[in-house]
């Protein structure tokens, strides 16, 4: 594999003698998200995913609180019925 002079590459050396070339696109830093539709899409997908995860975690917290409240209610009603049974 020959590298073109205007496409610099980095070599990663692992513990063995294997060398893996990593091609760096030329002038990749000059492409902004507005100019590159793939970057725009990836950014929008990232933002949507973050919003979805935030919504899911809020919903999960609410469900956990509901289960805790139900558990407390069941526990207290069980204690009351146990105390009534002991009194009779």
TAFENQUI-V165074 format. One record per residue. N is the residue number from 0. RES is the residue in one small letter. PHI is phi in radians with two decimals (999 if undefined). OMEGA is omega in degrees with one decimal (none if undefined). D_FIRST is the distance of its C-alpha to the first C-alpha in Angstrom with 2 decimals. Layout:
<<N	RES	PHI	OMEGA	D_FIRST> <N	RES	PHI	OMEGA	D_FIRST>>
This chain:
<<0	x	999	-178.6	0.00> <1	x	-1.75	177.1	3.79> <2	x	-1.63	174.7	6.60> <3	x	-1.31	-176.3	9.75> <4	x	-1.09	-179.4	12.77> <5	x	-1.64	173.8	14.76> <6	x	-2.14	-178.8	12.45> <7	x	-1.19	178.0	12.90> <8	x	-2.27	175.6	11.41> <9	x	-1.87	175.9	13.48> <10	x	-1.96	174.1	12.97> <11	x	-1.75	178.3	15.50> <12	x	-1.91	177.7	16.91> <13	x	-1.56	-178.5	19.14> <14	x	-1.15	175.4	22.08> <15	x	-1.57	-177.6	20.11> <16	x	-1.61	-179.6	17.30> <17	x	-1.25	176.7	14.64> <18	x	-2.05	-177.2	12.35> <19	x	-1.96	177.6	11.15> <20	x	-1.36	175.4	9.30> <21	x	-1.99	-177.1	11.69> <22	x	-1.37	177.0	11.06> <23	x	-1.84	179.1	14.40> <24	x	-1.11	-177.4	15.65> <25	x	-1.24	178.7	17.25> <26	x	1.05	-179.9	21.05> <27	x	-1.18	-178.5	21.16> <28	x	-1.26	-176.8	24.30> <29	x	-1.48	180.0	26.18> <30	x	-1.52	179.4	26.24> <31	x	-1.67	-179.8	29.45> <32	x	-1.12	179.8	30.70> <33	x	-1.22	-177.8	33.03> <34	x	-1.49	-174.1	30.30> <35	x	-1.98	-177.9	28.00> <36	x	-1.12	178.8	29.74> <37	x	-1.18	177.6	27.41> <38	x	-1.15	177.3	28.30> <39	x	-1.08	179.8	31.93> <40	x	-1.09	-179.7	31.88> <41	x	-1.07	179.8	30.33> <42	x	-1.16	178.6	32.93> <43	x	-1.11	178.7	35.74> <44	x	-1.13	177.9	34.69> <45	x	-1.09	-179.2	34.62> <46	x	-1.09	179.6	38.09> <47	x	-1.10	179.4	39.48> <48	x	-1.11	178.9	38.25> <49	x	-1.09	178.8	39.87> <50	x	-1.13	179.7	43.10> <51	x	-1.12	179.0	43.10> <52	x	-1.13	178.7	42.66> <53	x	-1.11	179.2	45.41> <54	x	-1.12	-179.1	47.72> <55	x	-1.13	-179.5	47.05> <56	x	-1.21	176.3	47.78> <57	x	-1.11	-179.8	51.00> <58	x	-1.12	179.5	52.04> <59	x	-1.14	177.4	51.38> <60	x	-1.06	179.0	53.45> <61	x	-1.11	179.7	56.28> <62	x	-1.14	178.6	56.21> <63	x	-1.10	179.2	56.31> <64	x	-1.12	178.3	59.29> <65	x	-1.11	179.6	61.06> <66	x	-1.13	177.9	60.64> <67	x	-1.09	179.2	61.94> <68	x	-1.09	178.4	64.91> <69	x	-1.11	-180.0	65.68> <70	x	-1.11	178.1	65.45> <71	x	-1.10	-179.3	67.86> <72	x	-1.11	178.7	70.24> <73	x	-1.13	-179.4	70.26> <74	x	-1.12	-179.0	70.73> <75	x	-1.20	178.7	73.63> <76	x	-1.19	176.9	75.32> <77	x	-1.18	178.6	74.98> <78	x	-1.11	-179.9	76.57> <79	x	-1.10	-179.4	79.40> <80	x	-1.18	177.0	80.11> <81	x	-1.17	179.3	80.00> <82	x	-1.16	178.1	82.48> <83	x	-1.12	-179.8	84.76> <84	x	-1.15	179.2	84.69> <85	x	-1.21	-179.5	85.65> <86	x	-1.26	-178.6	88.52> <87	x	-1.50	none	89.96>>
